[in-house]
Amino acid sequence: MRRLPPLTAIEAFVQVARTGSIKAASQELALSPPALSRRIQALERFIGRPLFERRHQAVVLNADGDRLLQQIAPALDQLSDAVEVMTSNTDVLRLRLGILPLYASQRLFPRLGELRNRHPELHLDIDTSTHNIARLGEGLDAVIALARDIDPALYARRLDRNQVYVIGARSLIEGPDPVVRPEQLSGLTALVHREMPDTFTAWRAAAGLTELEPLAVDHFDSGALMLEAAAQGLGIAFMHESHFADANDPRIVRLFDISVESPYSYWFACRPRALAQKPVKLFHDWLIATIADPSV
C-alpha cells in the first residue's frame, strides 16, 4: 500500500483551508498556531509543493491546494461519518448543530419541546462557536447561520427576511434631550454584530445619511450582549426587527421610523449528502414546518 501522510496533517490542512486562518483553525482543533503550522508544513513536505499562499492575516489555497482539498475533503467527511456511526448509540439519533446563541434562545429553544415530543429519539449537540459553516462535515452536521448568502456548493434554505432596526435605551427618548432625529447618532456609539457588519451602513444609506458617522462603532459577537448593552445605554444596536420583538424587553425601544431591508438572513445549511442522514432530515423538516417564515 502506498504510504499516506499523517491523518492529523490532513485534518489540519482541511481545517485551515475551510477557515482561511491558522488562528481560527488552531482554536477549532485545540492546537497552538505553531503546532498547526508544523502539521501543514509536514503535509507540504510530503507532497513536495506548497499548498497555501501566505498573506499578512490569512492563508489562501493556491491551485495545488485547491485541487487537493476538492479530492481529500469528501473522503475525510466520509471517514468522520463512519466513525460517528460506529460510536453512536443506535437507540439515539444525534445531530451536531452549529447556531448563534441569540437565534437559539429566541427562536429555537422555545419550540424544542415540540421537536422532542415529535421525535424523542432525536438529540441535539449545540455548538455556538464561530466559523460554523466551515466546520460542516467536520464536527457539525448542520448549521443555522446568519449570512448574506450561502456557498452554492452547500444545501441552504433561507429561514427569514428582516428589517434593520435601530435599538436604544428607553431613556434616549424620555430624557431631557430625546433622540428623535437620525443626525443625533453622531453623538452616540453604534453597536454592530460581527456576523452582520453591514447593518449600520445599509441603514445609513437607506436613511439618506451616507456621510453620518457615529461617535464610535463597537463590535460584538453576542446578540444577547448587544441588546443588554443597548438597554444599559452603552450605545444603539443595529439589529433585526425579530431580535427586538423576540427580546420583549421594556427597557429598549426602536428609534426612528425608517424601513430598511436587512442584507442578512438566517439560513439552514448542510452539505448536500447530509440530508440523507436521518437526524439532519428530521430536524430540517421540522424546522422548515415549524420555525421558518413560509413567505421566504
N, C-alpha and C positions, 0 to 999 in steps of 0.2 A: 504494500500500500504506500502511496506517495505520502511523504512527510507533510504534515499540516502545521501552520503556525499555532501558537497557544490560543485557546479559546478566549482567555482574558484579553489578549491583544485585539482579537476580532471584536469582542464586546466593546472595548474602549473605542475602537475605530468607528463603529456604528453609532455609538452614543455621541461622539464628537461631531460626526457628520450630520446627525439629526438636530443637534442643538446649536451647532456653529460656534461653540465656545468651549475651551478647555476648562474654564472655571465652572460653568454650568454642568458639564458632563462629569467633572470630578465630584461635584456635590451629589449628583444622581447615583454615582457608583460608590460613594463614600470613600473616595481616594483623595490624596493630596494632588494638586496640579502637577508637581514634578513627577510623581509616580505614574500618573496618567500619561504624561508626555513620554515617559520612558517606554510605556507599552505601545504607544503609537510608533515611536522610533524603532522598536523591535520589529513591528509588522512591516514597516517600510524597508528595513534591512533585509527581512526575509523575502520580500517581493523584489527588492532590488531597485526601487524607484520611489520618489516622494509621492504622497497621496494628497497633500494639502498645500495650499498657498498660505503662508503665514503673513497675517496683517497685524496692524497695531493692536486692535482689541478683538480680533476674531480670527478664526481659521476657516478657510473656504476650500471645498473639494476642488482639485484640478481634474482634468479629463480622465486620468487613470483612476483617481479616487472615486469619481462618479460612476465609472464603469464597474469598479469593484463593488461599490455599495449596491448597485442595482442587482448584482448577481448574488451577493452574500447576505443582504438583509433579509430577504424572504426565507432563506434557509435557517437563519438564526431565529426568526419568528416561529418557524415550524418546530424547531428544537425546543424553544420555550414553551410552546403549546403542548408538546409531547410530555415534557417534564411535569407541567401543570396537571395534565390528565392523570398521569401515574401517581401523583402525590395527593390528589384531591380526594375528598370524601365523596363516595358515589351517591350518598344519600342527600348531599347538599350541592346545589348549584351556586357557584361563586362568581360574582362579577367584580372586576377591579376597575373602579370608576374614578376618573380624574374630574374634578369640578371645583369651581371657585366657591369660597365659603359663603358669600352673600347669596348666591343663587341656591346653594344647598339649604341655607337656613330659611330663606324667604319662600322659595317655590317647591323644592324637593321634599324636605323633611316633613312639612305639614301634610303631605299626601302619602308618605311612605307606608303608613298603616294600611292604606288601601292596597298597595302593592303586596305587602306581607299577607294580607287576608286572601288575595287572589292567588299568590304564588308563595306559599310558606316555605317552599324548598329553596327559594332564591335569596341569597345573602350578598350584601354589598361590602366590599372593602373600599373605603372612601379615602382618596388621596387629594389634598388641596395644594400640593406643591406646584411650582411654576414649570413651564416648558412641558405641559402635559401632552400636547398634540405630538411633540417629538418623541414621546415615550409610548405611543400606541404600538402594540405588539411586543413591547419590551417593558413589562411592568404594569401596563394598563391595557385593558380590553376595549374601553370606550371612554370618551370624554364629553363633557358639556363645557364648551369653550365660548369665550366672548371674543369675537373677531369680525373684521370686515367681510372676509370670505374664507373659504377653506380650500386647501390644496385639492385640485381636481382628481388627484390620484387616490384620495380617500372617499369613502362614502360619507355624505354630510346631509343633514336635514335641518333647515332653519326652524327655530322654535318660536321666534317672536320678531316683531319690529317695534321700535320705541322712539319716543321723543326725548331730546336732551332737555333736562330741567336744571335751572339754577336754584340750588337749595341752600338756605341760610337759616340762622337762628331767628326765632320769632322776634327777639328783641331788636333785630335790624329794622323792622317795620313799625315797631311800637315805641322806639326810643325818641329822644328829642330831635334827632336828625334822621328821619326814616329814609331807608334806601328804596327809592321808587323809580329812579332813572338809571338805565344801564351805564351811563357815563360815570356814575358813582363807584363803579367797580375799580377805578384807578386807585382808590384808596383802600382796597381790600385784597386779601390773599385768595388766589384761586386754588382749589383742591382738585387734583386730577389723578385718576387711577392709571397705573402703569399699563394696564391692559386696554385702556381707552385714551390714548394720548391726544387724539384729535377732537375730543368733545368740546374743549374750550374754543379752539379755532373754528370749528364748524358752527358753534353757536354765535360766535362773534361775527362771522361772515354773514349769517342769516339776519343778524340784528343790524347789519349795515355799519358796523363799527370796526372795520378792519385795522384801524390804527390804535384802537384801545388796548392798553397794556395794564394788567393788574399790578398791584403793589409787588407781588411775588407769586410764583407758582410752586406749590408744594405737592410732591408726588407720593402716592400711597399704593401699596399692594393689597390693601384690605378695604373693601367697600363698607363693611360694618364700622371700621375705624373712621372712614371718611364721614359717614353720617354722624358719628359721635363728635368728631371734630367740628362739623358744621353746627351741631346742636350746642356745643360749648362756646360758639362764637369765635373759633380759631380761623375761620375762613368760609368761603362759599364753595359748595361742591357742585361740580358739573357731572351729573349722573343721569340715569334713566328715569323716566316717569314711573316705571314699575318699581324701581328701588325706593322712590319717595312714597308711593302709595302703599307698598307692602310694609314699609317701616312703621306706618301708622303712629308716628311719634309727634305728639302735640308741641314739642319744643322746636320743630322745624317747619318752615313754610317754603312755598315756591315763590321765587322772586321774578317779577316781570312776566307779563302775559305774551310771550314770544314763542311761536311754534317752530321748532327746529327738529327735523328728522335726524335721528342718530345714524352715523355711518356704521355703527356696530350692531350686531345681533348675537343672541345666544344660539349656538349650534350643537346638535348632537353629531358626533363624528366617531368613526372607527375605520379600521382597514376593511376593505370590501369583503374579504373572506371571513372576517369576524362575524358577520351577520348570519353565517351558517352555524355559529355556536349557540346552543340553546340559551345560556344566560344572557347573552347580548341580544338575541332576538326577543326574548320575553320582556326585557327591560325596555328595549326600543319601542316595541308595540304598545306597551303600557304608557310610556312617556308621551308618545305621539297622541294617543287617545285621551290621555288624562290632563296633561300639563301644556302641551304645545298649543300655540294660538292657531286655530283652524283656518284663519284667514291668510296665513303666510304660505 
